[in-house]
Amino acid sequence: MLCFALPAGAASTVVLPTSSCSGSDTILRDGFEATPAIPHVPSNGSGGAYPGNVTRTIDVPGLGSRTYYLRLPPDYTPTRSWPLLLALRGQSLPTAAAAMQVRSDWSGIADHGGFIVAAAVGNSTQGGWGANGDAAELSAVVDDAFAHYNVEQSRIYLWGFSAGAHYAHALALDNTDLFAAYGVSAGALTQYACSDDSSFQPTCAALLAGAQPKIPVDIHLGNSDPLYTQYGAGNDPMRFESGGWVLGQNLFYTLFIGGHEYTAAQLGEIWNNICPFALQP
Protein backbone atom coordinates (compact mmCIF):
# COMPACT_ATOMS: atom_id res chain seq x y z
CA MET A 1 0.00 0.00 0.00
CA LEU A 2 2.82 2.40 0.81
CA CYS A 3 5.39 1.31 -1.73
CA PHE A 4 6.71 3.69 -4.34
CA ALA A 5 6.87 2.57 -7.96
CA LEU A 6 10.49 1.43 -8.05
CA PRO A 7 12.46 -0.89 -10.31
CA ALA A 8 12.98 -4.34 -8.84
CA GLY A 9 16.38 -5.12 -7.39
CA ALA A 10 18.22 -5.62 -4.14
CA ALA A 11 20.08 -2.78 -2.45
CA SER A 12 22.69 -2.68 0.28
CA THR A 13 23.71 -0.04 2.81
CA VAL A 14 27.09 1.64 2.44
CA VAL A 15 28.76 3.59 5.27
CA LEU A 16 30.24 6.84 3.99
CA PRO A 17 33.28 8.76 5.23
CA THR A 18 32.51 11.60 7.65
CA SER A 19 33.39 14.16 4.97
CA SER A 20 30.21 13.18 3.14
CA CYS A 21 28.15 14.89 5.85
CA SER A 22 29.91 18.24 5.52
CA GLY A 23 28.29 19.29 2.27
CA SER A 24 31.49 18.69 0.30
CA ASP A 25 31.38 16.98 -3.07
CA THR A 26 33.25 13.80 -2.19
CA ILE A 27 33.19 10.78 -4.47
CA LEU A 28 35.66 8.04 -3.63
CA ARG A 29 36.68 5.44 -6.16
CA ASP A 30 37.98 1.93 -5.54
CA GLY A 31 41.74 1.89 -5.21
CA PHE A 32 42.17 5.40 -3.81
CA GLU A 33 41.02 4.67 -0.25
CA ALA A 34 40.20 1.64 1.83
CA THR A 35 36.62 2.89 2.19
CA PRO A 36 34.25 1.32 -0.38
CA ALA A 37 33.40 3.50 -3.36
CA ILE A 38 30.58 5.93 -2.67
CA PRO A 39 27.52 5.10 -4.77
CA HIS A 40 26.92 7.89 -7.24
CA VAL A 41 23.53 7.95 -8.97
CA PRO A 42 22.78 11.55 -10.00
CA SER A 43 19.28 12.37 -11.24
CA ASN A 44 20.76 15.15 -13.44
CA GLY A 45 17.70 17.36 -13.20
CA SER A 46 18.48 20.98 -13.95
CA GLY A 47 15.22 22.82 -14.44
CA GLY A 48 14.28 24.21 -11.02
CA ALA A 49 14.72 27.53 -9.25
CA TYR A 50 17.42 27.83 -6.58
CA PRO A 51 18.73 28.52 -3.96
CA GLY A 52 16.59 29.06 -0.86
CA ASN A 53 12.88 28.35 -0.39
CA VAL A 54 11.04 27.12 -3.47
CA THR A 55 7.37 26.22 -3.90
CA ARG A 56 6.52 23.75 -6.63
CA THR A 57 3.18 22.60 -8.04
CA ILE A 58 2.87 19.09 -9.42
CA ASP A 59 0.12 16.97 -10.93
CA VAL A 60 -0.57 13.75 -9.03
CA PRO A 61 -2.68 11.09 -10.79
CA GLY A 62 -6.02 10.81 -9.05
CA LEU A 63 -5.39 13.91 -6.93
CA GLY A 64 -4.82 16.69 -9.42
CA SER A 65 -2.69 19.71 -8.63
CA ARG A 66 -0.63 19.50 -5.44
CA THR A 67 1.91 21.85 -3.86
CA TYR A 68 5.09 20.98 -2.00
CA TYR A 69 7.94 22.97 -0.49
CA LEU A 70 11.69 22.76 -1.09
CA ARG A 71 14.80 24.20 0.50
CA LEU A 72 17.90 24.43 -1.70
CA PRO A 73 21.20 25.17 0.10
CA PRO A 74 22.96 28.46 -0.71
CA ASP A 75 25.72 26.76 -2.68
CA TYR A 76 23.40 24.48 -4.65
CA THR A 77 24.45 23.96 -8.25
CA PRO A 78 23.07 21.46 -10.78
CA THR A 79 26.62 20.54 -11.80
CA ARG A 80 26.83 18.09 -8.86
CA SER A 81 24.34 15.80 -7.13
CA TRP A 82 22.91 16.54 -3.68
CA PRO A 83 21.30 14.42 -0.94
CA LEU A 84 17.56 14.84 -0.44
CA LEU A 85 15.61 14.69 2.84
CA LEU A 86 11.85 14.13 2.63
CA ALA A 87 10.32 15.75 5.75
CA LEU A 88 6.87 14.79 7.05
CA ARG A 89 5.04 17.23 9.32
CA GLY A 90 3.07 16.19 12.38
CA GLN A 91 -0.72 16.14 12.57
CA SER A 92 -1.81 19.71 12.13
CA LEU A 93 -4.26 21.98 10.37
CA PRO A 94 -3.67 23.79 8.10
CA THR A 95 -1.39 21.17 6.63
CA ALA A 96 0.36 23.52 4.20
CA ALA A 97 1.54 25.77 7.03
CA ALA A 98 2.81 22.74 8.95
CA ALA A 99 4.74 21.53 5.88
CA MET A 100 6.36 24.95 5.49
CA GLN A 101 7.24 24.91 9.19
CA VAL A 102 9.16 21.63 9.02
CA ARG A 103 10.97 22.95 5.95
CA SER A 104 11.94 26.01 7.97
CA ASP A 105 13.01 23.90 10.95
CA TRP A 106 15.36 21.88 8.74
CA SER A 107 16.66 24.81 6.67
CA GLY A 108 19.69 25.79 8.78
CA ILE A 109 20.88 22.20 9.03
CA ALA A 110 20.34 21.66 5.30
CA ASP A 111 22.19 24.86 4.40
CA HIS A 112 25.16 23.82 6.53
CA GLY A 113 25.09 20.12 5.64
CA GLY A 114 24.56 20.58 1.93
CA PHE A 115 21.32 18.76 1.24
CA ILE A 116 17.88 19.48 -0.19
CA VAL A 117 14.72 19.39 1.94
CA ALA A 118 11.34 18.50 0.44
CA ALA A 119 8.19 18.91 2.55
CA ALA A 120 4.91 17.53 1.22
CA VAL A 121 1.44 18.58 2.38
CA GLY A 122 -0.57 15.32 2.38
CA ASN A 123 -4.28 14.68 1.91
CA SER A 124 -5.88 13.99 5.28
CA THR A 125 -8.77 16.28 6.20
CA GLN A 126 -7.77 15.70 9.84
CA GLY A 127 -4.16 16.73 9.27
CA GLY A 128 -2.55 13.33 9.79
CA TRP A 129 -0.89 10.86 7.41
CA GLY A 130 -2.05 7.66 5.77
CA ALA A 131 -4.97 9.05 3.77
CA ASN A 132 -5.67 7.74 0.30
CA GLY A 133 -3.25 9.36 -2.10
CA ASP A 134 -0.50 10.18 0.40
CA ALA A 135 1.91 7.58 -1.00
CA ALA A 136 1.18 8.69 -4.56
CA GLU A 137 1.76 12.33 -3.61
CA LEU A 138 5.07 11.59 -1.90
CA SER A 139 6.21 9.49 -4.85
CA ALA A 140 5.33 12.36 -7.21
CA VAL A 141 7.25 14.81 -4.99
CA VAL A 142 10.38 12.65 -5.17
CA ASP A 143 9.99 12.21 -8.94
CA ASP A 144 9.58 15.94 -9.45
CA ALA A 145 12.64 16.72 -7.34
CA PHE A 146 14.65 14.19 -9.36
CA ALA A 147 13.47 15.75 -12.63
CA HIS A 148 14.19 19.38 -11.74
CA TYR A 149 17.20 19.17 -9.43
CA ASN A 150 20.37 17.11 -9.46
CA VAL A 151 19.59 14.72 -6.61
CA GLU A 152 21.99 12.03 -5.43
CA GLN A 153 19.61 9.09 -5.67
CA SER A 154 21.76 6.88 -3.45
CA ARG A 155 21.24 9.36 -0.60
CA ILE A 156 17.48 9.84 -0.14
CA TYR A 157 16.57 10.28 3.52
CA LEU A 158 13.27 10.47 5.38
CA TRP A 159 12.21 12.14 8.61
CA GLY A 160 8.88 12.60 10.33
CA PHE A 161 7.40 14.12 13.48
CA SER A 162 4.46 12.66 15.45
CA ALA A 163 1.90 11.38 12.90
CA GLY A 164 4.56 11.94 10.25
CA ALA A 165 6.95 9.79 12.29
CA HIS A 166 4.40 6.96 12.61
CA TYR A 167 3.94 7.08 8.84
CA ALA A 168 7.70 7.40 8.22
CA HIS A 169 8.30 4.08 9.96
CA ALA A 170 5.94 2.33 7.55
CA LEU A 171 7.12 4.27 4.50
CA ALA A 172 10.82 3.64 5.14
CA LEU A 173 10.45 -0.03 6.05
CA ASP A 174 8.34 -0.64 2.94
CA ASN A 175 10.85 1.18 0.72
CA THR A 176 14.30 0.11 1.88
CA ASP A 177 15.43 0.21 -1.76
CA LEU A 178 14.72 3.96 -1.92
CA PHE A 179 15.66 5.48 1.44
CA ALA A 180 19.27 5.29 2.63
CA ALA A 181 18.29 6.00 6.26
CA TYR A 182 15.54 7.71 8.23
CA GLY A 183 14.75 9.43 11.50
CA VAL A 184 11.65 9.81 13.66
CA SER A 185 10.83 12.38 16.31
CA ALA A 186 7.98 11.48 18.71
CA GLY A 187 6.87 8.46 16.71
CA ALA A 188 6.00 4.83 17.40
CA LEU A 189 6.08 1.71 15.26
CA THR A 190 2.78 0.43 16.63
CA GLN A 191 0.83 3.61 15.89
CA TYR A 192 0.76 2.90 12.14
CA ALA A 193 3.47 0.62 10.74
CA CYS A 194 2.79 -2.63 12.58
CA SER A 195 1.39 -4.32 15.66
CA ASP A 196 2.59 -6.76 18.30
CA ASP A 197 -0.83 -8.42 18.11
CA SER A 198 -0.73 -11.29 15.61
CA SER A 199 -4.40 -10.70 14.74
CA PHE A 200 -3.34 -7.46 13.03
CA GLN A 201 -1.01 -7.41 10.04
CA PRO A 202 1.77 -6.85 9.62
CA THR A 203 3.24 -7.76 12.97
CA CYS A 204 6.29 -5.72 13.98
CA ALA A 205 8.36 -8.91 14.21
CA ALA A 206 7.48 -9.89 10.63
CA LEU A 207 7.90 -6.37 9.23
CA LEU A 208 11.33 -5.85 10.78
CA ALA A 209 12.60 -9.36 10.07
CA GLY A 210 11.65 -8.99 6.41
CA ALA A 211 13.16 -5.54 5.88
CA GLN A 212 16.26 -5.74 3.67
CA PRO A 213 18.62 -4.06 3.97
CA LYS A 214 18.32 -3.13 7.65
CA ILE A 215 17.74 0.53 6.94
CA PRO A 216 19.53 2.77 9.49
CA VAL A 217 17.08 4.56 11.79
CA ASP A 218 17.35 7.31 14.40
CA ILE A 219 14.68 7.47 17.13
CA HIS A 220 14.28 10.57 19.31
CA LEU A 221 11.66 10.29 22.05
CA GLY A 222 10.78 12.43 25.07
CA ASN A 223 10.61 10.79 28.49
CA SER A 224 7.31 12.52 29.27
CA ASP A 225 5.78 11.93 25.84
CA PRO A 226 2.59 9.84 26.15
CA LEU A 227 4.00 7.65 23.39
CA TYR A 228 6.72 6.70 25.86
CA THR A 229 4.78 6.73 29.14
CA GLN A 230 1.56 5.08 27.88
CA TYR A 231 1.89 3.63 24.37
CA GLY A 232 5.09 1.61 24.44
CA ALA A 233 7.25 3.55 22.00
CA GLY A 234 10.18 3.04 24.36
CA ASN A 235 10.12 -0.62 23.31
CA ASP A 236 10.82 0.25 19.67
CA PRO A 237 14.62 -0.04 20.00
CA MET A 238 14.20 -3.58 21.34
CA ARG A 239 11.83 -4.37 18.47
CA PHE A 240 14.47 -3.22 16.00
CA GLU A 241 17.22 -5.15 17.75
CA SER A 242 15.10 -8.30 17.66
CA GLY A 243 14.67 -7.69 13.92
CA GLY A 244 18.42 -7.59 13.30
CA TRP A 245 19.44 -3.96 13.90
CA VAL A 246 22.51 -3.14 16.03
CA LEU A 247 22.40 -0.25 18.49
CA GLY A 248 25.07 2.31 17.69
CA GLN A 249 25.64 0.94 14.18
CA ASN A 250 22.39 1.23 12.25
CA LEU A 251 20.07 1.97 15.20
CA PHE A 252 20.34 5.22 17.16
CA TYR A 253 18.12 5.97 20.15
CA THR A 254 17.89 9.15 22.20
CA LEU A 255 15.50 9.36 25.14
CA PHE A 256 15.55 13.04 26.05
CA ILE A 257 14.04 15.04 28.89
CA GLY A 258 10.88 16.48 27.40
CA GLY A 259 7.53 15.72 25.85
CA HIS A 260 5.94 15.34 22.44
CA GLU A 261 8.31 17.66 20.64
CA TYR A 262 11.58 18.14 18.81
CA THR A 263 14.21 20.86 18.74
CA ALA A 264 16.58 22.19 16.10
CA ALA A 265 19.48 20.69 18.04
CA GLN A 266 17.82 17.28 17.88
CA LEU A 267 17.33 17.60 14.14
CA GLY A 268 21.07 18.22 13.89
CA GLU A 269 21.72 15.06 15.91
CA ILE A 270 19.40 13.07 13.67
CA TRP A 271 21.13 14.32 10.53
CA ASN A 272 24.55 13.47 11.96
CA ASN A 273 23.36 9.91 12.60
CA ILE A 274 21.63 9.22 9.29
CA CYS A 275 23.78 11.17 6.82
CA PRO A 276 26.76 8.73 6.80
CA PHE A 277 24.67 6.13 4.95
CA ALA A 278 23.99 5.58 1.26
CA LEU A 279 22.31 2.88 -0.80
CA GLN A 280 24.33 0.73 -3.17
CA PRO A 281 21.99 -0.38 -5.99
MIDOMAR-467002 format. One record per residue (C-alpha): x, y, z. Coordinates in steps of 0.1 Angstrom, whole numbers, plus 2048, in hexadecimal, padded with zeros to 3 digits. Layout:
BEGIN
XYZ
...
END
This chain:
BEGIN
800800800
81C818808
83680D7EF
8438257D5
84581A7B0
86980E7B0
87D7F7799
8827D57A8
8A47CD7B6
8B67C87D7
8C97E47E7
8E37E5803
8ED80081C
90F810818
920824835
92E844828
94D858834
94587484C
94E88E832
92E88481F
91989583A
92B8B6837
91B8C1817
93B8BB803
93A8AA7E1
94D88A7EA
94C86C7D3
9658507DC
96F8367C2
97C8137C9
9A18137CC
9A68367DA
99A82F7FD
992810812
96E81D816
95780D7FC
94E8237DE
93283B7E5
9138337D0
90D84F7B8
8EB84F7A6
8E487379C
8C187C790
8D089877A
8B18AE77C
8B98D2774
8988E4770
88F8F2792
8939137A4
8AE9167BE
8BB91D7D8
8A69237F7
88191B7FC
86E90F7DD
84A9067D9
8418ED7BE
8208E27B0
81D8BF7A2
8018AA793
7FA8897A6
7E586F794
7C486C7A5
7CA88B7BB
7D08A77A2
7E58C57AA
7FA8C37CA
8138DB7D9
8338D27EC
84F8E67FB
8758E47F5
8948F2805
8B38F47EF
8D48FC801
8E691D7F9
90190C7E5
8EA8F57D1
8F58F07AD
8E78D7794
90A8CD78A
90C8B57A7
8F389E7B9
8E58A57DB
8D58907F7
8B08947FC
89C89381C
87688D81A
86789E839
845894847
8328AC85D
81F8A287C
7F98A187E
7EE8C5879
7D58DC868
7DB8EE851
7F28D4842
8048EB82A
80F902846
81C8E3859
82F8D783B
8408F9837
8488F985C
85C8D885A
86E8E683C
877904850
8828EF86E
89A8DB857
8A78F8843
8C5902858
8D18DE85A
8CB8D9835
8DE8F982C
8FC8EE841
8FB8C9838
8F68CE813
8D58BC80C
8B38C37FE
8938C2813
8718B9804
8528BD81A
8318AF80C
80E8BA818
7FA899818
7D5893813
7C588C835
7A88A383E
7B289D862
7D68A785D
7E6885862
7F786D84A
7EC84D83A
7CE85A826
7C784D803
7E085E7EB
7FB866804
81384C7F6
80C8577D2
81287B7DC
8338747ED
83E85F7CF
83587C7B8
8498947CE
86887F7CC
86487A7A7
86089F7A2
87E8A77B7
89288E7A2
88789E782
88E8C278B
8AC8C07A2
8CC8AB7A1
8C48937BE
8DC8787CA
8C485B7C7
8DA8457DE
8D485E7FA
8AF8627FF
8A6867823
885869836
87A879856
85987E867
84A88D887
82D87F89A
813872881
82E877867
84686287B
82C84687E
827847858
84D84A852
853829864
83B81784B
84782B82D
86C824833
86880083D
8537FA81D
86D80C807
88F801813
89A8027EE
8938287ED
89D83780E
8C183581A
8B783C83F
89B84D852
89385E873
875862889
86C87C8A3
8508738BB
8458558A7
83C8308AE
83D811899
81C8048A6
80882489F
80881D879
82380686B
81C7E687E
80E7D589D
81A7BC8B7
7F87AC8B5
7F978F89C
7D4795893
7DF7B5882
7F67B6864
8127BC860
8207B2882
83F7C788C
8547A788E
84B79D86A
84F7C085C
8717C586C
87E7A2865
8757A6840
8847C983B
8A37C7825
8BA7D7828
8B77E184C
8B1805845
8C381C85F
8AB82E876
8AE849890
89384B8AB
88F86A8C1
8758678DC
86C87C8FB
86A86C91D
84987D925
83A877902
81A862906
82884D8EA
843843903
830843923
810833917
8138248F4
8338108F4
8488248DC
86681E8F4
8657FA8E9
86C8028C5
8928008C8
88E7DC8D5
8767D48B9
8917E08A0
8AC7CC8B2
8977AD8B1
8937B388B
8B87B4885
8C27D888B
8E17E18A0
8E07FD8B9
8FB8178B1
90080988E
8E080C87B
8C9814898
8CB8348AC
8B583C8C9
8B385B8DE
89B85E8FB
89B882904
88C896921
86D8A5912
84B89D902
83B8998E0
8538B18CE
8748B58BC
88E8D18BB
8A68DE8A1
8C38CF8B4
8B28AD8B3
8AD8B088D
8D38B688B
8D989789F
8C2883889
8D388F869
8F6887878
8EA86387E
8D885C85D
8EE870844
90C857844
8F783D831
8F083880D
8DF81D7F8
8F38077E0
8DC7FC7C4
END
